[in-house]
Amino acid sequence: MHDDFVSKHNIVCSYQVYRQMVQDVKISFVKLGHEECEKCEEFNLHNPQHKHDSLSDSCTVCQNWFKHMSRAQEAQHQYRQDAEADDFNQRIVFSADLQKVVMLPRLDMFKTALFTRRIIAFNESFVPVANKHDLKPLAVVWHEAIAGRKREDITSAFHKFFTTYRDIVLWLDNCAAQNKNWGLLSYCCPTRRLSS
């Protein structure tokens, strides 16, 4: 990050000064939780001699990981193409994700808040992928007294989003329970009325 800061801002700044400044403004860095997918974790654990740059042709785990990474790179390429596309006057691209739950009230400094009954709040965020329009992110927020995280609850959040935006490209992660469940996919499919 120090190298990135120096190169972007063209400033001569020692690592120690940079580190002290980051600490003074109370910026902290947290190691993310377990963010590795199952295929990548299986590859990392299966055989120490098989590395990313020396895959075995006879190893099924290596070949499955290679296909997995090829699909991931293809998806990243398509995502970048959607973000940088010039035909944005015809289509809008959003990314959607259910954020981590928030426990309310959220008062870290008061001990009495730790012992009060708390309520869970949910937040489905819809964020524009590119800044080529004057689009704002949209958050659909609800709490557990209204609904939970079932497929119909998530579909309801998407319905709220679709009342604001139409004719869009929507990027979703692979969480089957949240974004790619049959309830949501069925909701998104256009229906035709049959005339009698």
N, C-alpha and C positions, 0 to 999 in steps of 0.2 A: 504494500500500500504506500509505503514511503517512496519507492521508486516511481510509482504511478503518479503520486502527488507532485514530485519534482518535475517529471516529464510534462505533465499537463499544465502546470502553472509556471514553468520555466523559472523556478526559484531555487537558489542555493540554500539548502537547509540540511543540517546534519541529522542523522537518524535519532540521536539522543534528544535534540531540540524538538523534532517532530513527535517523538514518543512522549516527552514531557507535556507538550501542548495538547496532545490527545488525552492524556491523563487529567490535565487541568480543566478541560471542558467536559470532563466526565463521560467520555465515550468509552464504552467497554465492548469487548469482543467475546462472543459466546460461541462455543463449539455447538453446531447444530446437532439435533437429536439424530436418531438412526434414519438417515435419508437415502441409504443405498437400496436399490430395488433387489428383488429376490434373485433374478438372473445374474446380476453383477456380484452379489454376495456369494452365490453358489460358485461362480467362477473363481473368486478370490480365495475361497476355502478349499477347493477341490484338489489341487496339486501345486505345491510350491515351485516346481520346475517349469510349469506352464505360465508364461508371462504374457502381457499384452502384445509384445512385439515378437514372441516366439510361440505361436499357437501350434498345437499338435493336430495334424490332419486326421489322426485316428481316434481322437478324443471327442466324444459326443458333447461333453460340457463345453469344451473350447469352441466347437462348431456352432452350438446353440448360442453361446455368448457372442460370437462373431456376427451371426444373423441378427441378434438382438441389438447390437451396437450399430449395425448398418441401418436397421429400421429407425433407430433413435436419431442417427445423423441425418437421415432423409427427412424425418419429421422436423428436426431443428432447421434444416435448410428451407423447408416449406414454410415454417413459421416466420423465418427472416424474410422470405419472399413476400409473404402476406403483409408483414410490417413495412416493407420498403416499396410496395407496389404503387404504381403511378395512377392506377384506375380507381383511386379512392373516392372520386366523385360518384362512382357507381356502387361501391360496396364499403362496408365498415367492418373492421375486425376487432373483436373483443376476446379477452381471456377471462374465464370464470373459474372460481374456486371457493370452496367452503373453508373459511378461516378457522383457526383453533377457537374452541369455546372460551367465553369470558365469564368468569364468576363475578356476580354483582351482589352486594356492593364490593367495590375494589378499592380498599383503603389499606395499603400496605403498612402505613406508619402507625395506625391505631390498633392496639391489641384487642379492644372490645369487638372490632369488626371481624376478627378471626373466629369469634364464638357465636356470631349471629347466623341465622339461617340465610343461606345465599341462593340466588336464582341463576340459572345458566342462560346466557345469551348466545345466539347463533348469528353468523354473519356470512352471507353468500356475496362475494365481491365480483363485480363485473368491471374489468379495467380495459380501456382502449389499448390496443397493441402499439399503435403509432400515434404520433401527435400531429397528424396532418389535418385533422378537423379540430374544431373547438369542442371536443367531447370531454365530458367529465366522467370519472369513475362513478359507478352506482353500487351502493351497498344495500342489500335487502337484509334488514335486521329484525329478529324476533326473539322471544324468550320462551322457556320451556312451558310456561302456563298457556301459551298460545298454540305451540306445536313443537315437534322434536326434529329429528334428523331422518325420518322415514322418507321413502321415495316420494310419497305424495306431498310431504312438506317441502322437499327440495324442488319438486315440480312446481309448487306454488310460488316459490321464490323466482324461478325462471319465468313463470307466467307474468309476474309483476315486472320483470325486466323487459319482456316482450311487449308489454303495454307501452313502454317508453321507446324502444328501438325495434325496428323491423328490417328485414332484408340485410342480414349481417352474416359474417363468417364468425363462428364461435369456436375457440380453442378450449379444450377441457383436458384435465389430467385423467389418468386411468383408474381412478377410484370408482370401482363398480357400484358401491353402495351409494355414493353421492352423485356423481356426474354421469355415469354411464349405466344406468339401470333401465330395465324395460319400461317402467312407468314413464320416465322422462323421455326416452326414445320414442315411445308410442305417442306421447303428447306432441312431440316435435314433428311427427309425420303428418303431412297434410291429409285431410279426409275429404272424400267426395260424397256428396249426397246423390243417392240413386233416385231418379224420378220414377214415380209409380204410374 
